Amino acid sequence: TGDKILSINNVSTEGMTHIHAGALLKNTTGAVSLQVAGGSGGCSTKDQSDVHARSSGQPSSLPCFHNNLCTRMYKTITLERGSSGLGFSIVGGFGSPHGDLPIYIKTVFNKGAAIEDGRLKRGDQIIAVNGHCLEGVTHAEAVDILKKTKGSVVLTVLS
């Protein structure tokens, strides 16, 4: 098996979801400290090392460790809300059970504007809806903002 990240900037990853760990890495600026345990084919090793890296704070400066951690870029996606709705669910938000997280796309449904458009992907971070910034909003507030939008919905996402 591959290496295991034990902590990110002294925050233990024990029991942390992949999305939460990814958000922690993505939102880190400056020096990044990783505590890593080396893995090998079925052996449980406790060989640990500290890895230090620097990030300029730009998402594109992060190395590609996993598909969800690859170079990210902002994009604007305009969806037309139809009878099947926008066609996606979200996860995260201020005060979520996993801490204060950005709003992410959890699922793109088989019906709705998102699947028809084809650009919105699981794991995309929603930055704004029709120019309304989602930074610091709760999950319920984000759902409310999305439900209240009618017609054309302009999403600013970090993908």
C-alpha positions in Angstrom: 0.0 0.0 0.0 1.0 3.6 -0.3 2.3 6.0 2.3 -0.2 7.3 4.8 -0.5 10.9 5.9 -0.7 10.9 9.7 -1.0 14.7 10.2 -1.2 17.9 8.3 0.4 20.9 10.0 0.1 19.0 13.3 -3.6 18.2 12.8 -4.1 14.5 13.1 -5.8 12.8 10.1 -7.0 9.9 12.3 -10.7 9.3 11.4 -10.7 12.3 9.0 -12.6 11.9 5.7 -10.7 12.2 2.4 -12.7 15.4 1.6 -11.7 17.0 4.9 -8.1 16.1 4.5 -8.1 17.3 0.9 -9.7 20.6 2.0 -7.1 21.0 4.8 -4.3 20.5 2.2 -5.9 22.7 -0.4 -6.5 25.6 1.9 -3.0 25.6 3.4 -0.7 28.5 2.5 2.9 29.0 3.4 4.8 26.1 4.9 3.1 22.7 4.9 4.1 20.1 7.4 3.1 16.5 6.7 3.8 13.5 9.0 3.9 10.4 6.8 4.1 6.7 7.6 5.7 4.6 4.9 3.5 1.8 3.5 4.5 -1.4 1.8 2.7 -4.4 0.3 0.6 -5.5 3.2 3.2 -4.7 5.9 2.2 -2.4 8.7 5.2 -0.2 9.1 5.7 2.6 11.5 8.5 4.3 9.6 7.5 7.9 10.0 9.0 11.0 8.5 8.2 14.6 8.5 7.8 16.3 5.1 8.0 20.0 4.8 6.9 21.9 1.7 6.1 25.4 0.8 3.0 26.6 -0.9 2.5 30.0 -2.5 -1.2 29.8 -1.6 -2.1 29.3 -5.3 -4.0 26.0 -5.8 -1.9 25.3 -8.9 1.2 25.2 -6.8 0.2 22.0 -5.0 1.8 18.8 -6.2 -0.5 16.1 -7.6 -0.7 13.4 -4.9 -4.2 12.2 -5.8 -6.8 13.0 -8.4 -8.7 15.3 -5.9 -5.5 17.2 -5.1 -4.3 17.9 -8.6 -4.0 21.4 -10.1 -7.2 23.3 -9.6 -8.7 26.2 -11.5 -11.6 28.6 -11.2 -14.4 28.3 -13.8 -17.8 29.8 -14.3 -20.6 27.4 -15.0 -24.1 28.7 -16.0 -26.9 26.2 -15.5 -30.5 26.6 -16.6 -32.7 25.3 -13.8 -35.3 23.1 -15.5 -38.1 20.8 -14.2 -35.4 18.3 -12.9 -33.7 21.0 -10.9 -29.9 21.8 -10.8 -29.1 18.1 -10.4 -26.5 18.0 -7.7 -26.1 17.7 -3.9 -23.6 19.5 -1.7 -21.5 18.7 1.4 -19.6 20.9 3.8 -20.3 24.3 5.3 -19.5 26.3 8.4 -20.1 24.3 11.5 -20.2 20.9 9.7 -19.6 17.8 11.7 -16.1 17.7 10.2 -15.3 21.3 11.0 -15.6 24.5 9.0 -15.4 23.4 5.4 -16.0 25.0 2.1 -19.1 23.9 0.1 -18.3 21.0 -2.2 -20.3 19.1 -4.9 -21.1 15.8 -3.3 -23.1 14.1 -6.1 -24.0 15.0 -9.7 -27.4 13.3 -10.3 -28.4 11.4 -13.4 -31.0 14.0 -14.2 -30.8 17.7 -14.1 -29.0 20.7 -15.4 -25.5 19.7 -14.1 -25.4 16.3 -15.9 -26.7 17.9 -19.1 -24.0 20.6 -19.0 -21.3 18.1 -18.1 -18.7 20.4 -16.5 -19.6 20.2 -12.8 -17.8 17.3 -11.1 -17.9 15.6 -7.7 -15.4 17.4 -5.4 -15.7 20.8 -7.1 -15.8 23.6 -4.6 -18.6 26.1 -5.0 -17.1 29.6 -4.4 -20.2 31.7 -5.4 -23.8 31.4 -6.6 -25.0 34.2 -8.9 -22.2 36.4 -7.4 -23.2 35.5 -3.8 -20.0 34.3 -2.0 -20.4 31.1 -0.1 -17.4 31.6 2.2 -18.4 31.0 5.8 -22.0 29.9 5.1 -23.5 26.9 6.8 -24.7 23.9 4.8 -28.3 24.9 5.3 -27.6 28.5 4.1 -25.9 27.2 1.0 -28.8 24.9 0.3 -31.2 27.8 0.8 -29.2 30.0 -1.6 -29.2 27.3 -4.3 -32.9 26.6 -3.9 -33.9 30.2 -4.1 -32.2 30.8 -7.4 -34.5 30.6 -10.4 -33.8 30.4 -14.2 -30.1 30.8 -15.0 -27.7 29.9 -12.1 -24.1 31.1 -12.4 -21.8 29.0 -10.3 -18.2 30.0 -9.7 -16.3 26.8 -8.9 -12.8 25.7 -8.0 -12.3 22.5 -9.9 
